[in-house]
Amino acid sequence: MKNVVRGLITCIFLGIFSTFSIYSIHADTIDVFCKPVNSSPRIPANIAQPSTLAGTFPEAITLVTNCGEITVSLNSKYAPTTATALLSLISGSYYDNTLCNRITTSGIFIIQCGDPTSTGQNIPTGWSGYADENLPISKENNYPTGTVGMANSGPKTNGSQFFIVYKDTTLPPSYSIWGNVISGTSIINYVSTQGAQMGSIDGPLKQPLLVERVILRDKQWMSAFTAGRTESIRSYEEEFTKLADLPKQNETLKAQIDGYVKVSNNQLTQITNLERQVSELKVQLEKLAIQTAKSTITCVKGKLTKKVTAISPKCPAGYKKK
């Protein structure tokens, strides 16, 4: 029974652990429905490049797409220039109705978005690029799953294009990291599994992903979002605690069962003894009944006397009943 319970706990723990993994892109398995896309590449809006840092920043941004919402945290603390540029572009509706134009499926694993022309060459008109920020160190998988960074064509050439990493990727530490996907991972999973058009390893997405608009998320929204997740985690932890107590409960139950078995065995022994006593009494009763049915007579033969006891006593030959 211990092994069964342990196996149950292991299975449920793995289930719980999987549920916790919704923070990882590869664990979100919610069904995705993508609306057909009618939009096409367009001339981008003319947005002035900001010359000073923004005074305040949102906590996150939500990309409302034809496949659902993807929310990305905004790391304005370590990438303030990038965050300021993004805020200007979003406020000017630069990204509205913009197709993500590229997916790579070998070597590096990214989905690239943010170019209204869908050529991959565009930077906002009149922009001169801006500084690289929050660069990782040079190591394997330095751009892990869920990372969102700026695309560029060299140092300080950042513009509007950004990429979402859908599988751990190793890149030169040259691309500013400004956020991380915190919801909508199922969409990225789905789009990435469709790959590129014509089975290419680098090209336009087979499943179109259109950024219809972008929503800024403030601290209040992030607090509510975080609180919701925290409560879910707390619920899972409570369930796991209950599961962890199962072995102890099982031992208690086993002890109770052992006690019942002992009592039952004692009762069975008593019953067996009673059955044996009843059998003995039956034998005695049968003997008593037989004895009760017998009678004794006295038989004589000359001076000889003999008593005969039987159910129907008879004197032996030569004897007469007295």
N, C-alpha and C positions, 0 to 999 in steps of 0.2 A: 504493500500500500504506500510506503514511503516513496518508492520509485515513481509510482503513478502520480502522486502529489507533486513531487519534484519536477516531473515532466510537464505537468500542467502549469506549474509556476513558470518554468522556463519558456514554454510556448507563449503564455500571456505576457511575460516580461518582454519577450521579443516583439510581441504585438505592440506593447506600450512603447518600447524603445523605437519601433518604427513610426509610431504616431508622433513621438518627439521629433523625429527626423524631418518634420514638415519644414524646418528651418533650412533644410538642404534641398537644392533644386531637384535631385533625383528621387526624392521620397514623396512628392506631392502627386497623387495619382487620380485627382478629381477629373471627371470627364470634361472635355473642352469642346465647345461649339464655336466655330468661326463663321461669321457672316461673310457673304460674298463681298469682294472688294471691287468697287467701280472707279476708285480714284486712280490717277496716273501721275507721273512726275510733273512738277509744276515750277514756276518761277517763285523763288522764296521771297518772303516779306523782307523789306528793308529795315533792319534793326541797327541802331547805333551801338557801337562797341562801348561798353561802360569804361569810364576812365578812373573811377574810384570804387572801392569795395562797397557792397551793399551794407546798409546799417543793420538789417535783420534778415534772417534766413528761415525758410521753412524747415521742418524736421525731415520731411520726405516729399517725394513727388509720385503721383500716380499717373501712369500712362494708360489712358483709356483706349483700348485697341478693339479691333473687330473680333478678337477672340476673348475679350474680357479685360479685366484690370490687372496691371502689373505695378506694384508699388516698390519704390527704391528709396532706401534711406539716403539722406544727404549729409555727407561728411564735410560740413562747412568749416569746421575747426581746423582741419589739416589741408583742406583744398578751398580756401576762401575765394581765390581769384576764379577758379573753375565754377564754384557755386554761384558767384556773382554773374558770370557770363550766362550760365544756364538760366538763372532767374530772369535776366533781361530777355533772353530768347523766348522763354515760356510766357512772360508777361506780354510780349508782342505777338503771341500766337504763331511763332515761327514754326513750331513743330506740328501744328494742327494739320490733319489729313496728309501726313507724311509716311510714305512706305519705308519700312526697314529694307535696305537694298542688298544686304549681303549676308551669307552664312558660310562658314568654313567648317569642314567636317573631317579634316585630317591634319595632324600635327598641332594645330591650334583649333580651339572650339569656341567660336564666338558668333553672335548675331549682331550685325552692325546697323545702326539706325541714325536718324538725325539729319539726313540730307534730302531736302525737298525735291532736288533734281534727280535723285536716285542714281547719280553717276559715280558717287564715291569721291568726287573731285571737289565738291563744293565746300567753301567756307563762307560765312556771311559777307555780303557785299561791303567792302571798305574796311573789313577787319584785318589786322596785321598779325593775328595770333596772340597768344599769351603764355605765361610761364607754366612749365610743368610742375606739378605738385604731388605730394604724397606718393612718391615713387617707391615701389617695393625693392628689396634687395635682390641681387641676382642669385637665384636658386631654382631648383625644380619646383614646378607648380606654384610659382610666385603670384599667379593670377588664379586663385581658386574659384571653384564653382560659386556662382552668384555675384561675383565681382562685376562692378560697372565702372568702366574707365573711358577716357577720351581717346578717340582715334586721332592720329596725326601723321604727318609726312616727314617728321624730323623734329629736333628740339624747338620748342616755343612756336609750334605751328598749330596749336589747338584752335578749333573753331566751334562747330555745332555738332559734329558727328561723335557718337559714342558707341561703345560696344558692351554687350552683356555676355559674360562667360557662362556657358551652359555645362561645361565639363572642365575639371582642373586643367589648366593650361600653363605652359612655360613660355614666357616672352622676355625679350630684353627689358630691363627695368626702365622703360622710356615712356610709359603711358600713365597719365595721371589717374589715380583711383579716387573716385568721388562718392561712391555709394555701394550698396549691396542690396540685392533683391530680398525683400522681406515678405512678399506675398505675390501670388500669381505665378508661382513656379510651375504649376501644371501647364500653363500656357507655353512657357519656354520649353518645357519637356516635349510637349506635343509638336510644336513648330520645329524643334531641333531634330526630332525623330523622322520628320518628313524629308529633311535634308534640302539639298539644292536642286534646282531645275535640271533636267536631263541627267541626273545622277552625278553632276559635277561635284568635285571636292571643295570648290570655292566659286560661289556665284549667287544669283538671285534666289530667294527662298521659294521652294516649291509650294509651301503653304504661305500665301501672302500675309504679312503682319502689318497692319495699318495703324499708326498712332492717330486716332481721331482727335484727341485733345489731351491736355495735360492739366492735372489738378494739383495745386500746392497744398500740402498737409502741415498744419501747425502743431504746436506742442500739445494742445488739448486733444486733437485727433490722435496723436502718437501715444499720449497717455492712455486714452481709451483703448487703442489698439494693443498696447503692451499689457494693459490690465486684463484684457480678454484672453490673451495668450497665457499670462501668468496664472489666471484662474484655471485654465485648461490644464496647465502643467500641475497645479496644486491638486486638481481632481485626480489626475493620473497617479501622482505620488501617493495620495490617500488610498487609491485602489491597490497600488503596489504594496503598500504597508499591510493592507488587509491580506493580500496574497502571501506576504512574507510571514504572517502569523499562522498560516495554514498548517505548517509542520507541527507547531506547538499545539494547535487545536486538534490536529490529527493524533498526536501522542495522548492527549487527554481523552479523546474519543476511544482510542485503542485501549487505554487503561480501563475505561468504563466497560468496554466490550469484554476485556479479560475478566473483569469482576463479575459481569453477567455470566460468562462462561463457567467460572468457578462455582458460582451459586447454582447454575444449571447442572453442573456435574455433580455437586453435592445432592441436589434434589433427585437427579437420576440414580445416584447410588442408594438414596433412601427408598426410592420407588422400587429399585431392584431387590433391596432387602425385604421390603414389604411383600413383593411378589413371591419371594422365596418362602417367607413366613406363611403367606396365604396357602402356598402349595403344601407346606408341611401340615398346616391345619386341615387342609382337605384330606390328606392321607390319614390324619388322626381321626377325622370325622368319619371317614370311610371305615376305618378299623372299629371305631366306636359303634357305628351303625351295624357292622357285621357282628360285633360282640353282643349288641343289644338284641339282635335277631336270634342268637343261639339259645338253646336251653340244655339243661343237664338232667340226665336220668341215672338211676342206680340199677345195676344189673347183678344178679346173683347166679352162682352155679355151685350148688352144694354149700360148702362153707365159704366159698370165694365170693368176694364182692368187688364190683368194678363200676366206676362212674364214667359215663359217656356224655361228652358235651358236643353238640352240633346243632345246625339249624333244624334238622329233623333227626334227632338222635335215635339210634337203633342199637339194641344189645347185640353183642357178637354171638356167633354161632355157639350153641350150648348154654348160653346165658338167658336168663329170664328177667324181665323187668320186674323190679320189686314193687 
